[in-house]
């Protein structure tokens, strides 16, 4: 049976702590609603629970009602495996999943136990079954789901000194266990899905261009195991794009929509305030005060939605929809002049990371540089 053409869009991290979530998402909603399927990464739990798990600087739970705004904006599937989804404990995960179900949003990557967390989300789109698996590569290990304990799905990385995997650890290589997990889960997902997407929470936060040593190997391993598309988030700044065995890998989707006061040094929570100050020292940048709800690296304003088109013959075309982050943190579809700047930026950071060079055409399509005549 010949397929119909299918369009898929991907956002990066979603952190919606502020009231009127629909307003913050409205700048992206026209594109998200126009796609056949739009996916995002839910960075924090949506819960009224105020429990704070130990293991990372805790993110506060976002308002549960904001999940309805995410669905209204056109996002129909989210990945959950990340370093903050367990910050409000098992109750926060349960509340989030309940809210996603009531909002009609499919999810993967977290659950009441490990088997649930590793289960793929599957959507049927125009007769094609699209599956997504979601994994946390950066810890903290206390957020990982157990056989009978809530948490997120994970791919264990090797650390330089053998210490626990945390977002601040120097992650150096992919463990054999991570490869085994990918092979098993993708093989299983492929029995129920025609297209398998793997979402990885990975990378070095708040740092332009650079990929950690484990990032390309784990993305390549996902493709080797059968993934058709690999997407990534966590760094809060966009990363390069590559094609491996003809399949697209987005090494960092950057911020999808992040509007929160939890990253400001001017707040009552001592751990969050200390981390906001420490970020400046660790990563060497001063946030623009105009972006008080998204105080990230200045280059993080260059954002995009990942765009995939699956043709009638099953071939996959990769591209982007350029996005600009306006003060104080609201993402909007980029206007024509800014759009070209963002395409040029993606070409530059791809080359700067040592990835094979790409060309981003004016219509957003991404092609290997050697194929451009």
Secondary structure, 3 states (H helix, E strand, C coil): CCCCCEEEEEEEEEEECCCCHHHHHHHHHHHHHHCCEEEEEECCCECCCCCCCCCCCCCCCECCCHHHHHHHCCCCEEECCCCCCCCCHHHHHHHHHHHHHHHCCEEECEECCHHHHCCCEEEEECCEEEEEEEEECCCCHHHECCCCCCEECECCEEECCCCCCCCCCCEEEECHHHHHHHHHHHHHHCCCCCEEEEEEECCCCCCCCCCCHHHHHHHHHHHHCCCCEEEEECCCCECCEEEECCEEEECCECEEEEECCCCCCCCCCHHHHHHHHHHHHHHCCCCCHHHCCCCCCHHHHEEEEEEEEECCCCCEEEEEEEEEEECCCEEEECCHHHHHHHHHHHHHHHHHCCCCCEEECCCCEEEEHHHCC
